[in-house]
Amino acid sequence: MAQAKTAKSRSKKTETSNREKIISAYKEKVLLEGHAPHTVFQFMHALKMKESDFYTYFGSFKALDRAIWSDYFRITVDTLRQDEAYMTFSSREKLLSFYFTLMEVLKNDRSFVMSTLELPSKSEITPSVLRGFREEFLDFVQEIINEGRETEEIKDRRYLSDRYKDGIWVQTMFILHFWMNDESEGFVKTDAAIEKAVNLSYELMGAGPLDKLFDFAKFLYQNRP
């Protein structure tokens, strides 16, 4: 039994190291040559690995790009959840922390990020490389929104509440593009943009003058002579 567990543990470590080896070599290849390898066979041959080893983890180079972006998301969330203070944060603070942490994660890979994250066409909001990242982000941010609704940081509005997460995704794309074009020292302008964007989002999602006007009009209607 002990031998079986040890063998299983070694197998998992090998899988992890092979995946990381492929990702690391791929990033280096893209950065040095300015494009993805021409074929999976050539790429894996240079690594002295079988072509089939690549397909154990990724279906194509595009799928590999998407997996790397999903890893950025998971690293960000794992970093947040390792901080005990994060669990005490308000909904707004959690979203701010996510963006600040994500920028730190991306900063470590900025050259690769810049080479893979192209601006989407006018017909789409999300670049194809971010599809997996987006799916995981929307699930994550919905949890933050739900917490905000429970604490009344966020106003529960019929027909609109279910669309909040989509609006925050548009905000995420704005932040990513702003950061890509930011040439300020330490990306301080991006930090400022994040704070302003998140504060505006919560002002719009929270109870505001329009809600008070609507409630007053509703009161007058219900109490008309």
C-alpha positions as CSV (number, residue, x, y, z in Angstrom):
1,M,0.0,0.0,0.0
2,A,2.8,2.4,0.9
3,Q,4.7,1.6,-2.3
4,A,1.5,2.3,-4.3
5,K,1.1,5.7,-2.7
6,T,4.7,6.5,-3.3
7,A,4.5,5.5,-6.9
8,K,1.3,7.6,-7.4
9,S,3.0,10.6,-5.7
10,R,6.0,10.3,-8.0
11,S,3.7,10.1,-11.1
12,K,1.9,13.3,-10.0
13,K,5.2,15.1,-9.5
14,T,6.4,14.0,-13.0
15,E,3.2,15.2,-14.6
16,T,3.5,18.6,-12.9
17,S,7.2,18.9,-13.8
18,N,6.5,17.9,-17.4
19,R,3.7,20.5,-17.7
20,E,5.8,23.2,-16.2
21,K,8.7,22.3,-18.4
22,I,6.6,22.6,-21.5
23,I,5.1,25.9,-20.4
24,S,8.5,27.4,-19.5
25,A,10.1,26.3,-22.8
26,Y,7.1,27.6,-24.8
27,K,7.3,31.0,-23.2
28,E,11.0,31.2,-23.8
29,K,10.5,30.2,-27.5
30,V,7.8,32.8,-28.0
31,L,9.8,35.6,-26.4
32,L,13.1,34.8,-28.3
33,E,11.5,34.2,-31.7
34,G,8.5,36.4,-31.5
35,H,6.0,33.7,-32.4
36,A,4.8,30.2,-31.4
37,P,6.8,27.2,-32.6
38,H,5.9,26.0,-36.1
39,T,4.9,22.5,-35.1
40,V,4.4,20.6,-31.9
41,F,6.8,17.9,-33.1
42,Q,9.7,20.3,-33.6
43,F,9.0,22.0,-30.3
44,M,8.9,18.7,-28.3
45,H,11.8,17.3,-30.2
46,A,14.0,20.2,-29.0
47,L,12.9,19.3,-25.4
48,K,13.8,15.7,-26.0
49,M,10.2,14.7,-25.2
50,K,7.6,12.8,-27.2
51,E,5.0,14.8,-29.2
52,S,2.3,12.8,-27.3
53,D,3.6,14.3,-24.0
54,F,2.4,17.7,-25.2
55,Y,-1.1,16.4,-26.0
56,T,-1.3,15.0,-22.5
57,Y,-1.8,18.6,-21.3
58,F,-2.7,20.8,-24.3
59,G,-4.6,20.2,-27.6
60,S,-2.7,22.9,-29.5
61,F,-0.5,26.0,-29.0
62,K,-3.6,28.1,-28.7
63,A,-4.9,25.9,-26.0
64,L,-1.5,26.2,-24.3
65,D,-1.9,30.0,-24.4
66,R,-5.3,29.8,-22.8
67,A,-4.0,27.4,-20.1
68,I,-1.3,29.9,-19.2
69,W,-3.8,32.6,-18.7
70,S,-6.0,30.3,-16.6
71,D,-2.9,29.7,-14.5
72,Y,-2.5,33.4,-14.0
73,F,-6.0,33.5,-12.7
74,R,-5.5,30.6,-10.3
75,I,-2.2,31.9,-9.0
76,T,-3.9,35.2,-8.2
77,V,-6.9,33.6,-6.4
78,D,-4.6,31.2,-4.5
79,T,-2.4,34.1,-3.4
80,L,-5.5,36.0,-2.1
81,R,-6.9,33.0,-0.2
82,Q,-3.6,32.4,1.5
83,D,-4.0,35.8,3.2
84,E,-6.2,35.4,6.3
85,A,-7.1,39.1,6.1
86,Y,-8.7,38.7,2.7
87,M,-11.6,36.8,4.1
88,T,-12.5,39.8,6.3
89,F,-12.5,42.2,3.4
90,S,-15.7,43.9,2.0
91,S,-16.9,43.0,-1.5
92,R,-15.3,46.1,-2.9
93,E,-12.0,45.4,-1.1
94,K,-11.9,41.9,-2.4
95,L,-12.3,43.0,-6.0
96,L,-9.6,45.7,-5.6
97,S,-7.3,43.1,-4.0
98,F,-7.9,40.7,-7.0
99,Y,-6.9,43.4,-9.5
100,F,-3.8,44.5,-7.6
101,T,-2.7,40.9,-7.1
102,L,-3.4,40.0,-10.8
103,M,-1.2,42.9,-11.9
104,E,1.6,41.7,-9.8
105,V,1.3,38.2,-11.2
106,L,1.2,39.5,-14.8
107,K,4.1,41.9,-14.2
108,N,6.4,38.9,-13.7
109,D,5.5,37.7,-17.2
110,R,4.8,41.1,-18.9
111,S,6.7,40.4,-22.1
112,F,4.9,37.2,-22.7
113,V,1.6,38.7,-21.8
114,M,2.2,41.6,-24.2
115,S,3.0,39.1,-27.0
116,T,-0.2,36.9,-26.5
117,L,-2.8,39.4,-25.5
118,E,-4.0,41.0,-28.7
119,L,-6.8,43.6,-28.9
120,P,-10.0,41.8,-29.8
121,S,-11.9,42.7,-33.0
122,K,-14.7,45.2,-32.9
123,S,-17.2,42.3,-32.9
124,E,-15.9,40.7,-29.7
125,I,-15.1,42.0,-26.2
126,T,-13.0,39.0,-25.2
127,P,-9.8,37.9,-27.0
128,S,-9.9,34.1,-27.6
129,V,-6.8,33.6,-25.4
130,L,-8.9,34.8,-22.4
131,R,-11.9,32.5,-22.8
132,G,-10.9,30.1,-20.0
133,F,-9.7,33.0,-17.8
134,R,-13.1,34.7,-18.4
135,E,-15.1,31.7,-17.4
136,E,-13.2,31.2,-14.1
137,F,-13.2,35.0,-13.4
138,L,-17.0,35.3,-13.9
139,D,-17.6,32.5,-11.4
140,F,-15.2,34.1,-8.9
141,V,-16.6,37.6,-9.3
142,Q,-20.2,36.3,-8.9
143,E,-19.2,35.2,-5.4
144,I,-17.9,38.7,-4.6
145,I,-21.2,40.2,-6.0
146,N,-23.3,37.8,-3.9
147,E,-21.4,38.9,-0.8
148,G,-21.9,42.5,-1.7
149,R,-25.7,42.0,-2.1
150,E,-25.8,40.3,1.3
151,T,-24.1,43.2,3.0
152,E,-26.0,45.7,0.8
153,E,-22.9,47.1,-0.7
154,I,-24.5,46.2,-4.0
155,K,-28.2,46.9,-4.8
156,D,-30.3,44.0,-5.9
157,R,-32.0,45.2,-9.0
158,R,-34.5,43.2,-11.0
159,Y,-33.2,42.4,-14.6
160,L,-29.9,44.1,-13.9
161,S,-28.3,42.1,-11.0
162,D,-27.6,39.1,-13.2
163,R,-25.6,41.3,-15.6
164,Y,-23.3,42.9,-13.0
165,K,-20.6,40.3,-13.6
166,D,-20.6,41.0,-17.3
167,G,-20.1,44.7,-16.6
168,I,-17.2,43.9,-14.3
169,W,-15.7,41.8,-17.1
170,V,-15.7,44.8,-19.4
171,Q,-14.0,46.7,-16.6
172,T,-11.4,43.9,-16.4
173,M,-10.6,44.2,-20.1
174,F,-10.3,48.0,-19.7
175,I,-7.8,47.5,-16.8
176,L,-5.7,44.9,-18.8
177,H,-5.5,47.2,-21.8
178,F,-4.7,50.2,-19.6
179,W,-1.8,48.3,-18.0
180,M,-0.5,47.2,-21.4
181,N,-0.2,50.8,-22.4
182,D,1.0,52.1,-19.0
183,E,4.6,53.4,-19.1
184,S,4.6,54.9,-15.6
185,E,7.2,53.9,-13.1
186,G,5.9,50.8,-11.1
187,F,2.7,51.1,-13.1
188,V,1.3,53.6,-10.6
189,K,-1.2,54.9,-13.2
190,T,-2.7,51.4,-13.5
191,D,-3.1,51.3,-9.7
192,A,-4.9,54.6,-9.8
193,A,-7.1,53.4,-12.8
194,I,-8.0,50.2,-10.8
195,E,-9.1,52.2,-7.8
196,K,-11.2,54.7,-9.9
197,A,-12.8,51.9,-12.0
198,V,-13.7,49.7,-9.0
199,N,-15.0,52.7,-7.0
200,L,-17.2,53.8,-10.0
201,S,-18.5,50.2,-10.4
202,Y,-19.6,50.0,-6.8
203,E,-21.1,53.5,-7.0
204,L,-23.2,52.3,-9.9
205,M,-24.0,48.9,-8.4
206,G,-24.8,50.4,-5.0
207,A,-27.9,52.3,-4.0
208,G,-27.8,55.8,-5.5
209,P,-29.9,58.8,-6.2
210,L,-31.9,57.1,-9.0
211,D,-32.9,54.3,-6.6
212,K,-34.1,56.8,-4.0
213,L,-36.1,58.7,-6.7
214,F,-37.6,55.4,-7.8
215,D,-38.5,54.5,-4.2
216,F,-40.1,57.9,-3.7
217,A,-42.1,57.7,-6.9
218,K,-43.2,54.2,-5.9
219,F,-44.2,55.4,-2.4
220,L,-46.3,58.3,-3.9
221,Y,-48.0,55.9,-6.4
222,Q,-48.9,53.4,-3.6
223,N,-50.2,56.2,-1.4
224,R,-52.1,58.2,-4.0
225,P,-55.5,59.5,-2.9
